[in-house]
């Protein structure tokens, strides 16, 4: 019955959100902004695939921010046209969609919702001289080009989590070093945090157990979790995109492990509107690494009311992902556009001007919603700062201030 309840909730949430997004099928194009000055932002999204639980509310929040910004007159009179295409997390569909929309008027920014999507379109992006927002793969930091990260890398966040675990371990009066388990999806995203993260664990002396992996969509996680517990894990770092981490925690809760082991999740861990409503008892006490503000901190921000209004949802349904997308993708695009327009006129504005601008907005703030922008001509991390939250009664409560991530990318041999 619980499994059926979960599946119905997930399907319903996606179906409710889809009509709010423009161009959620490849055949549908967002209406042009007629007779206005505008640039185009293309989202090669996933509205019905493996990470729809993340991307649907994210693009909902992003489009709401662009609508809000456009209603205020845009950036120096230049508005931002949003086009969202459902690639279903498939690289071939992403290439097809890119080819279709690459000729859009003043196309400046593409968001490739998966690293494999970004790598598939990379030759075309280079040929067209465009820029891409890409997930948190360390490759783009090690080899800076036209791919700009959403925040810091997955391995940097894992390093920050290891630092927090070490602090927590010693704060509780424990001697020596903690033993840490790692449990994630068995795909490039799931393995990425270990490329530099494993070396960082060795550097600080944490005992990192052999990692365990699971295929996306796995429902029963009892066997690998039991292996990690039997190996002496004091902390277990889990990944995947909610509701997947919530389901992992449900398995851990059923086994009685959440009472004995401190669980920590990566940036896409449980959210209040999914895990917090589905299994609040299972995620109780779980710690989450966030690249932006969460919970009441997010909803109390003045911008939150505008995002909720333009998205057409109650403020109580506003998730951290809505705000993250507005800040990471929306505000950063706005700031770069403003910077570019300081250099050239709208009529002369090219994608290369936008590319240069992105590399010259170092230190720009986004109203406290995320850390300062870190982009430079050689840096592709969008920021270095994370906050840690802990779930209590289904609510995400801050337990730290902003903390700087360690540089774990430099510890890995990328050759």
TIZA-327202 format. One record per residue (C-alpha): residue in one letter; x, y, z. Coordinates in steps of 0.1 Angstrom, whole numbers. Layout:
// residues N
res:x:y:z
A:X:Y:Z
...
This chain:
// residues 415
res:x:y:z
X:0:0:0
X:29:24:9
X:46:17:-25
X:13:24:-43
X:8:56:-24
X:43:68:-33
X:39:60:-70
X:6:78:-72
X:20:108:-54
X:50:110:-77
X:29:107:-109
X:4:132:-97
X:31:158:-88
X:47:156:-122
X:14:158:-141
X:2:188:-120
X:35:207:-127
X:38:199:-164
X:11:222:-177
X:28:251:-161
X:59:247:-181
X:62:260:-217
X:75:237:-243
X:74:206:-221
X:72:185:-252
X:98:188:-281
X:70:197:-305
X:58:227:-285
X:76:260:-288
X:72:289:-263
X:56:319:-279
X:80:346:-290
X:83:380:-273
X:70:400:-303
X:85:434:-310
X:106:434:-278
X:142:433:-271
X:151:398:-257
X:176:371:-254
X:167:334:-254
X:174:308:-227
X:170:271:-237
X:164:244:-211
X:172:209:-224
X:151:195:-195
X:137:163:-181
X:101:167:-172
X:91:130:-175
X:123:110:-169
X:146:100:-142
X:152:134:-126
X:118:150:-133
X:113:153:-95
X:141:179:-96
X:137:195:-130
X:99:201:-130
X:99:224:-99
X:133:239:-109
X:121:251:-143
X:89:261:-128
X:108:284:-104
X:131:296:-132
X:103:305:-155
X:85:323:-127
X:116:343:-120
X:120:353:-157
X:83:363:-159
X:88:384:-127
X:119:400:-141
X:103:406:-175
X:73:423:-159
X:97:447:-143
X:111:456:-177
X:139:430:-179
X:175:440:-178
X:179:475:-192
X:148:468:-213
X:160:435:-225
X:138:405:-215
X:146:368:-213
X:126:343:-233
X:124:308:-218
X:121:277:-239
X:118:243:-221
X:121:210:-240
X:115:176:-224
X:145:155:-234
X:134:127:-209
X:171:127:-197
X:181:113:-231
X:212:125:-249
X:199:119:-284
X:168:139:-277
X:189:167:-263
X:210:169:-295
X:178:169:-316
X:163:197:-295
X:195:217:-296
X:196:214:-334
X:160:226:-336
X:164:257:-314
X:200:267:-320
X:189:294:-344
X:166:311:-319
X:169:349:-317
X:200:358:-296
X:203:324:-279
X:227:330:-251
X:223:303:-225
X:215:266:-226
X:209:245:-195
X:218:208:-201
X:200:191:-172
X:224:161:-173
X:262:160:-177
X:258:134:-205
X:234:158:-223
X:260:185:-221
X:288:163:-234
X:265:152:-263
X:259:188:-274
X:293:202:-266
X:307:201:-302
X:277:220:-314
X:279:245:-285
X:316:251:-293
X:307:256:-330
X:280:281:-321
X:300:299:-294
X:273:295:-268
X:273:289:-230
X:259:260:-210
X:248:256:-174
X:258:221:-165
X:255:199:-134
X:283:196:-109
X:308:174:-127
X:344:181:-117
X:355:177:-153
X:343:212:-162
X:364:226:-134
X:395:206:-144
X:390:216:-181
X:373:250:-181
X:354:258:-213
X:319:268:-221
X:303:246:-195
X:294:266:-163
X:284:247:-131
X:251:252:-113
X:270:256:-80
X:301:237:-67
X:311:202:-78
X:296:170:-64
X:330:160:-50
X:335:194:-33
X:301:189:-16
X:311:154:-5
X:343:169:9
X:322:195:28
X:300:167:41
X:331:148:53
X:343:180:71
X:309:183:88
X:310:146:98
X:344:150:114
X:333:181:133
X:301:163:144
X:320:132:155
X:344:152:177
X:317:175:190
X:300:143:204
X:332:134:223
X:342:105:201
X:379:96:198
X:397:89:166
X:381:91:132
X:346:81:120
X:339:54:95
X:318:66:66
X:297:47:41
X:288:59:6
X:256:48:-11
X:246:63:-45
X:232:57:-79
X:252:34:-102
X:256:60:-130
X:282:87:-137
X:264:111:-113
X:266:86:-85
X:303:79:-91
X:313:115:-96
X:317:125:-59
X:344:99:-54
X:366:114:-81
X:385:136:-57
X:362:129:-28
X:378:96:-21
X:412:112:-22
X:400:139:2
X:387:113:27
X:422:98:27
X:438:133:31
X:418:141:63
X:420:105:77
X:384:95:75
X:378:57:71
X:358:55:38
X:342:21:33
X:340:5:-2
X:311:23:-19
X:278:7:-26
X:256:16:-56
X:221:10:-67
X:202:14:-101
X:179:45:-102
X:144:35:-92
X:154:8:-67
X:128:4:-40
X:144:-20:-15
X:178:-9:-2
X:181:-32:28
X:209:-55:16
X:236:-28:8
X:226:-7:38
X:230:-37:61
X:264:-44:46
X:275:-8:54
X:261:-10:89
X:278:-43:95
X:311:-28:83
X:309:-3:111
X:296:28:94
X:290:58:118
X:278:80:89
X:263:70:56
X:263:96:27
X:235:89:2
X:227:103:-32
X:201:103:-58
X:172:127:-65
X:143:129:-42
X:121:108:-38
X:150:82:-42
X:169:93:-11
X:137:93:9
X:131:57:-2
X:166:48:9
X:160:64:43
X:127:45:45
X:146:12:41
X:171:24:67
X:143:33:91
X:126:0:87
X:159:-17:95
X:164:5:126
X:195:20:112
X:185:57:115
X:187:53:152
X:223:41:151
X:238:58:121
X:238:95:111
X:226:97:75
X:238:126:53
X:225:132:18
X:239:152:-11
X:223:184:-25
X:193:165:-40
X:183:148:-8
X:149:149:8
X:128:180:3
X:99:192:25
X:74:188:-3
X:83:152:-12
X:102:133:15
X:89:156:42
X:53:148:33
X:58:112:22
X:78:97:51
X:86:123:77
X:94:97:103
X:120:80:80
X:139:112:72
X:138:125:108
X:174:136:118
X:188:133:83
X:213:160:74
X:213:175:39
X:240:195:21
X:224:223:2
X:239:247:-23
X:212:273:-14
X:187:282:13
X:160:257:22
X:129:254:43
X:114:285:61
X:147:304:53
X:138:301:16
X:100:308:19
X:106:338:42
X:128:355:15
X:109:384:-2
X:115:368:-36
X:98:336:-26
X:63:352:-27
X:70:365:-62
X:82:330:-74
X:51:314:-59
X:28:340:-74
X:42:337:-109
X:44:299:-106
X:8:299:-96
X:14:277:-65
X:8:283:-27
X:39:295:-8
X:37:264:13
X:44:243:-19
X:75:263:-28
X:105:240:-25
X:142:247:-22
X:145:237:-59
X:123:266:-70
X:145:291:-52
X:177:274:-62
X:168:276:-99
X:157:312:-96
X:191:321:-80
X:215:297:-97
X:201:299:-133
X:179:329:-133
X:198:355:-113
X:231:345:-128
X:218:349:-163
X:204:383:-153
X:237:394:-138
X:257:382:-168
X:233:399:-192
X:236:432:-173
X:274:429:-174
X:274:422:-211
X:251:452:-218
X:277:474:-200
X:301:466:-228
X:280:464:-260
X:246:475:-271
X:217:451:-274
X:219:453:-312
X:255:443:-311
X:252:417:-283
X:265:383:-293
X:268:350:-274
X:305:356:-272
X:299:388:-253
X:277:368:-229
X:304:342:-225
X:329:369:-216
X:304:385:-192
X:299:352:-173
X:336:351:-166
X:336:387:-152
X:309:386:-126
X:331:372:-98
X:318:380:-63
X:283:390:-74
X:257:383:-47
X:222:369:-51
X:204:383:-21
X:217:357:2
X:200:328:-16
X:233:312:-25
X:270:319:-20
X:288:347:-41
X:294:338:-78
X:329:324:-82
X:331:323:-121
X:364:336:-136
X:382:330:-168
X:396:298:-153
X:369:289:-127
X:337:272:-136
X:323:266:-101
X:294:289:-96
X:300:292:-59
X:320:276:-30
X:295:278:-2
X:270:253:12
X:247:251:42
X:237:221:62
X:201:214:72
X:185:187:93
X:150:173:91
X:127:175:121
X:90:167:118
X:93:169:81
X:108:204:81
X:143:213:70
X:160:233:97
X:195:250:93
X:222:236:116
X:252:256:102
X:259:289:86
X:275:290:51
X:306:267:50
X:332:268:23
X:337:236:4
X:372:222:1
X:389:219:-33
X:386:182:-40
X:388:184:-78
X:425:192:-77
X:432:159:-58
X:420:137:-87
X:441:127:-118
X:419:139:-147
X:443:128:-174
